[in-house]
Structures are given as structure tokens and as C-alpha cells.
Amino acid sequence: MYSERDIHQIIIRLFSGEANPEEKLAISGWLEQKPENRTLMNNLQEIWLSVGVERNPDGFNVDEAIRRFRMKTLCQADHVSKEQLYRLMRYAAVLLLTLLLPFSYYIGKRSASECDTFTTVSCAQGDRTSVILPDSSQVYLNSGSRLTFNNNFQKGGRLVHLDGEAYFSVRKDPSNPFWVKTSDIDVEVIGTEFNLKAYTDEGTISATLVTGRIKVSGNSGTALLEPRQKMVFNKANHKMQIQKVADLSTETEWKNGRLVFRNQSLGELEQKLERWFDVEIKFADEYVKNRRFTGMLERESILEVISYFDRSTYVGYHIHDNVITFYTEQ
């Protein structure tokens, strides 16, 4: 479900021609919820068109836009309820504030000769987020990840920098290549969906292809991935290894708030759990560290998740402050 703030932003992207199919579908559903939404949408579209940004983006007059905005909203007073008028003014104010932004992120009509500007989106430990890039590609960021991109995607290619883990759904544009740069490898994207895990504090980088095609480049050469293939790059010896992925959910379900694992040890799950819940995990002995599990966990509280492992024979735990210690029960 989209929040009201999400609907604000999607309406702006729709008016400016930037909305992707998923966002258009969300607006269609929102319009069907109640007649007031459709009336509000029509009024907002009139206000958007009245300020003239579509016809003359570089000559946009802020004062004139505000004057027309006031006239439009005042004219609605005799035809709608106070509640509807309040919603109209609130949404319309968001539209105007967007037009006052110094960048052309939403309206997308500025000249390519403008100076480059960069955006960095960070995702804190224990959280996940998503971002829609200027070309309408969508990126989901996992805990402790950071994505940096140039707001001007029309100058010689679309380039983003990733530190952490992200799931990419890239819009096809053969004339404008899409690149993801990490600390050790680069990924060239044709137009596809894939997961890329490139934390600087881990010894490997992995790319898992869901659909389409990607080319991975590093010091040891290049590799072309087919769907359901995973490339693992070893930072120590700079070698790439291609693996077949039988279950894509283990690589991608994190973006939907689920942790899927198949025959993995607690030691292998350690970093994932630490990032997901912003905790520190320790092991009192090697036996409990090597205990293996298969399952799927929703992104619930850390206590609910830890209790899942506690159900296993011989596995116990205790918590002190932000540290969770697993041990072998006798």
C-alpha cells in the first residue's frame, strides 16, 4: 500500500511523464477508491497545466505560478467541501514546492548543459528502502547500503555507485547504457532485473541475474550472465566463479522483507542478521556456529527471529544490551 506522501510524489511523476507502469497502476487503484480522488486528480491536473511548466520549462515564472495557484484553489471553494478543499490545497502546495526545487528531477525538461548534481541514498542498519532513479529505473537498498547517482542521466550513460546490496529493476534504453560501479567490479546492464551484493567489509562480491542480461567486469576479465546465474567475485584472488541458482528467493526476497535461507549455518547467516536488526552476534562455540537451518523469516522483531533458532535442539542464546550470543545447550 502506498502512503499519502507516496501518492503525492507519484502524481507529480505522472504529470511530468516520469511515472513507471507500477506507479501508474497505483494511481489507477487510488482513483477507484472513491469519487473524491478522481475529482481531486482533475483539479490538480488543471493547476499543473496552468502554471505553464510543460510549455516553457526554462521560462517558468514562480510568481505567476503562485498567483494562478491561488486563483485556481479559491475558485474551487464554491464547489467542494472544506475537507476536499483542504486536500486540494495540500496536494497543490506539494506540486508548487516541487516546481520550486533547484533541480529538474521531476519535470525532466532542463538542458543537458547544466552542471552535474549527485544524489546519495543511504540505508541504515536494520532498515531497507527503495529509490526511483531519474530514468524511472527502480532500486531496492538493503541494510547498511549506499547508492550514489548523477541526476543527469542523459550525458553519456547512466552510472550509479553502490556500496552494499541492492536489487535493480532497470528500464531498457539501448542508446543510454546503465552501469553499476562497486569497489572491485563494474556491471553493465542491458535492461534487466538483478541483485548485486558488494559490501566493502565482505570478502566477496556477488551478482545474481533474474531476467535479461548483464556483463560483469573486473581485474580478471569479464563474464556474461544468463538468468538464474550468480557470479561470485573473490576480492583476495580477483577470480570470478559462475554458479547456477536453483532458488532465486534466497538472493532476492530481502527486498520484500523476508530472509530466505537453504541449509545455511548460523555462521553464514551472522552478517545478514546483524545488518537486518542492527545487532552484534557472537558464538560461544564452533558447534553452534555450524548448526544449519532452512526456512523463511519475515522482518519481525529480533526476539521473534532469534526464537526460531532457539527451537532447534541444543541451540540456546542470551542477550546483553545489543549483543546476542548463541551457545550449545547440553
C-alpha positions in Angstrom: 0.0 0.0 0.0 1.2 3.5 -0.8 1.1 6.2 1.8 -0.5 9.6 1.1 3.0 11.1 0.8 3.9 8.4 -1.8 0.7 9.3 -3.8 1.9 13.0 -3.7 5.2 12.1 -5.4 3.7 9.6 -7.9 1.1 12.2 -9.1 4.0 14.6 -9.7 5.9 11.9 -11.7 2.7 11.1 -13.6 2.1 14.7 -14.6 5.8 15.1 -15.7 5.8 11.9 -17.7 8.2 10.1 -15.4 5.9 7.5 -13.8 6.7 3.8 -14.4 4.0 1.2 -15.0 3.8 0.1 -11.4 3.2 3.7 -10.3 0.6 4.3 -12.9 -1.2 1.2 -11.7 -1.1 2.5 -8.1 -2.7 5.8 -9.2 -5.4 3.9 -11.1 -6.2 1.9 -7.9 -6.2 5.1 -5.9 -8.6 6.8 -8.3 -11.0 3.8 -7.9 -11.1 4.0 -4.1 -13.5 6.9 -4.0 -15.0 9.6 -6.3 -13.3 12.4 -4.4 -9.9 11.1 -5.5 -10.8 11.4 -9.2 -12.2 15.0 -8.6 -9.0 15.9 -6.8 -6.9 14.5 -9.6 -8.7 16.5 -12.2 -8.3 19.7 -10.2 -4.6 19.1 -9.6 -4.0 18.4 -13.3 -5.6 21.8 -14.1 -3.3 23.5 -11.6 -0.3 21.7 -13.0 -1.1 22.7 -16.6 -2.0 26.3 -15.6 1.5 27.1 -14.3 2.9 26.6 -17.7 6.0 24.5 -16.8 5.2 21.9 -19.6 5.1 24.6 -22.3 8.1 26.7 -21.2 10.2 24.9 -18.5 13.2 27.3 -18.8 11.0 30.4 -18.6 9.0 29.2 -15.6 7.7 32.2 -13.6 7.4 31.4 -9.9 5.3 34.5 -9.0 2.9 33.8 -11.8 2.6 30.2 -10.8 1.7 31.1 -7.2 -0.8 33.7 -8.4 -2.5 31.1 -10.7 -2.4 28.5 -8.0 -4.2 30.8 -5.6 -6.8 31.7 -8.2 -7.4 28.0 -9.0 -7.8 26.9 -5.4 -10.0 29.8 -4.5 -12.3 29.0 -7.5 -12.8 25.6 -6.0 -14.3 26.9 -2.8 -17.9 27.1 -4.0 -17.9 23.6 -5.5 -16.2 21.4 -2.9 -16.5 20.7 0.8 -14.0 22.2 3.3 -12.3 18.8 3.7 -12.0 18.4 -0.1 -10.6 22.0 -0.5 -8.1 21.3 2.3 -6.9 18.2 0.5 -6.7 20.1 -2.8 -4.7 22.9 -1.4 -2.3 20.5 0.4 -1.7 18.5 -2.7 -1.3 21.6 -4.9 1.1 23.0 -2.4 3.3 19.9 -2.9 3.2 20.5 -6.7 4.3 24.0 -6.3 7.1 23.2 -3.9 8.3 20.6 -6.4 8.4 23.3 -9.1 10.5 25.5 -6.8 13.2 22.8 -6.4 16.6 23.8 -8.0 16.8 20.5 -9.9 14.8 19.1 -12.7 14.4 15.7 -11.1 10.6 15.6 -11.6 9.9 17.8 -14.6 12.9 16.4 -16.6 12.9 19.3 -19.1 16.1 21.1 -18.4 19.0 21.4 -20.8 21.7 18.7 -20.6 24.3 21.5 -20.4 23.5 22.2 -16.8 26.2 21.3 -14.2 26.0 17.7 -12.9 24.5 17.2 -9.5 24.7 14.0 -7.5 22.3 12.2 -5.1 23.3 9.7 -2.4 20.7 7.5 -0.8 21.8 5.7 2.4 20.0 2.8 4.1 20.7 2.5 7.9 21.5 -0.8 9.6 18.3 -2.6 10.4 16.3 -0.9 7.6 15.7 -1.2 3.9 14.5 1.4 1.4 13.8 1.9 -2.3 14.6 4.8 -4.8 13.3 5.6 -8.3 16.2 6.9 -10.5 15.7 9.8 -12.9 15.2 7.3 -15.8 12.4 5.5 -13.9 14.6 2.5 -13.0 13.9 1.2 -9.5 16.4 0.2 -6.9 15.9 -1.5 -3.6 18.6 -1.0 -1.0 19.3 -3.5 1.8 20.6 -2.6 5.3 23.8 -0.7 5.6 23.9 0.2 1.8 24.6 3.4 -0.1 23.8 4.3 -3.7 25.2 7.4 -5.4 24.0 8.6 -8.9 24.2 11.5 -11.2 20.9 13.3 -11.6 21.7 14.0 -15.2 21.3 10.5 -16.8 21.4 11.9 -20.4 25.1 12.6 -20.5 27.0 9.6 -22.0 25.3 6.9 -20.0 23.6 6.1 -16.7 26.1 5.5 -13.9 25.5 4.6 -10.3 27.9 3.7 -7.5 27.0 1.0 -5.0 28.4 0.2 -1.6 26.3 -2.6 -0.1 23.4 -4.7 -1.5 20.8 -3.6 -4.0 18.1 -5.1 -6.2 17.9 -3.3 -9.6 15.0 -3.2 -12.0 16.5 -1.3 -14.9 14.5 0.4 -17.7 15.7 -0.6 -21.1 17.4 2.2 -23.1 20.0 0.8 -25.6 21.2 4.2 -26.5 22.0 5.1 -22.9 23.9 2.3 -21.2 23.4 1.6 -17.5 26.5 0.9 -15.3 26.9 0.0 -11.7 30.3 0.5 -10.2 31.5 -1.1 -6.9 34.8 -1.3 -5.2 36.2 -4.1 -7.3 33.9 -4.8 -10.3 31.7 -3.0 -12.8 28.3 -4.3 -14.0 27.0 -3.3 -17.5 23.2 -3.6 -17.7 21.2 -4.1 -20.9 17.8 -3.7 -19.2 17.0 -6.3 -16.7 16.5 -7.3 -13.0 19.3 -8.4 -10.9 20.7 -8.5 -7.3 24.1 -7.1 -6.6 25.8 -7.6 -3.2 29.0 -5.5 -2.8 29.7 -4.6 0.9 33.2 -3.3 1.4 33.6 -5.3 4.6 33.0 -8.6 2.9 35.5 -10.8 1.1 33.3 -11.4 -2.0 31.0 -9.6 -4.4 28.1 -11.4 -5.9 25.7 -10.6 -8.8 22.6 -12.7 -9.4 20.6 -12.3 -12.6 16.8 -12.6 -12.5 15.9 -11.6 -16.0 17.7 -10.0 -19.0 21.4 -9.9 -19.4 24.4 -8.3 -17.6 28.1 -8.2 -18.2 30.4 -8.2 -15.1 33.9 -6.7 -15.5 36.8 -7.0 -13.1 40.6 -7.3 -13.0 40.5 -10.9 -14.0 38.3 -10.4 -17.1 34.6 -10.3 -17.9 31.6 -12.6 -17.5 28.2 -12.6 -19.3 25.4 -13.8 -17.0 22.2 -15.6 -18.1 19.0 -15.6 -16.0 19.3 -17.7 -12.8 23.1 -17.5 -12.8 25.2 -16.0 -10.0 28.7 -14.5 -10.3 30.9 -14.6 -7.2 34.0 -12.4 -7.2 36.7 -13.2 -4.7 38.4 -10.0 -3.6 41.6 -11.8 -2.4 42.5 -13.6 -5.6 40.4 -11.5 -8.1 38.7 -14.6 -9.5 35.2 -14.9 -10.8 33.0 -18.0 -10.3 29.7 -18.6 -12.1 27.1 -20.7 -10.3 23.6 -21.9 -11.2 20.9 -20.6 -8.8 18.1 -23.1 -8.1 16.1 -20.9 -5.8 16.2 -17.1 -6.6 14.3 -16.3 -3.4 17.4 -16.8 -1.3 19.0 -14.0 -3.2 16.2 -11.5 -3.7 13.4 -11.9 -1.1 15.1 -9.5 1.2 13.6 -6.6 -0.8 10.1 -7.9 0.2 11.0 -8.0 3.8 11.8 -11.7 4.0 15.0 -13.6 4.8 15.2 -16.9 2.9 17.9 -19.5 3.7 18.5 -23.0 2.5 20.8 -25.3 4.5 22.9 -22.3 5.8 24.8 -22.3 9.1 24.3 -19.7 11.8 27.8 -18.5 10.9 26.8 -17.9 7.3 23.7 -16.0 8.5 25.6 -13.9 11.0 26.2 -10.8 8.9 22.7 -10.8 7.4 21.1 -10.9 10.8 23.4 -8.2 12.1 22.6 -5.9 9.3 18.8 -6.6 9.3 18.4 -5.9 13.0 21.4 -3.7 13.8 22.8 -6.1 16.4 26.0 -7.9 17.1 26.1 -11.7 17.0 28.6 -13.9 18.8 29.1 -17.6 19.1 30.2 -19.3 22.3 31.5 -22.4 20.5 32.1 -23.7 17.0 29.4 -26.4 17.2 26.5 -23.9 17.5 28.1 -21.7 14.8 28.0 -24.6 12.3 24.4 -25.6 13.1 22.5 -25.5 9.8 19.0 -24.2 9.1 16.4 -23.9 6.3 13.5 -21.6 6.4 12.0 -18.2 5.7 11.7 -15.4 8.2 9.6 -12.2 8.0 11.1 -9.0 9.0 9.7 -9.2 12.5 11.3 -8.2 15.9 14.8 -9.6 16.6 13.3 -11.7 19.5 10.8 -13.4 17.3 13.5 -14.2 14.8 16.0 -15.5 17.3 13.4 -17.7 18.9 13.1 -19.5 15.6 16.7 -20.8 16.0 16.1 -21.4 19.7 13.6 -24.1 18.8 16.4 -26.2 17.5 17.8 -28.9 19.8 21.0 -27.9 21.6 20.8 -24.2 20.5 20.4 -21.5 23.1 21.1 -17.8 23.3 21.3 -14.9 25.7 21.1 -11.2 25.1 23.1 -8.4 26.7 22.5 -4.8 25.5 22.9 -5.1 21.7 24.8 -8.4 21.7 23.2 -11.8 21.0 25.3 -14.8 21.9 24.4 -18.3 20.7 25.7 -21.3 22.6 25.3 -25.1 22.7 22.8 -26.3 25.2 23.7 -29.5 27.0 
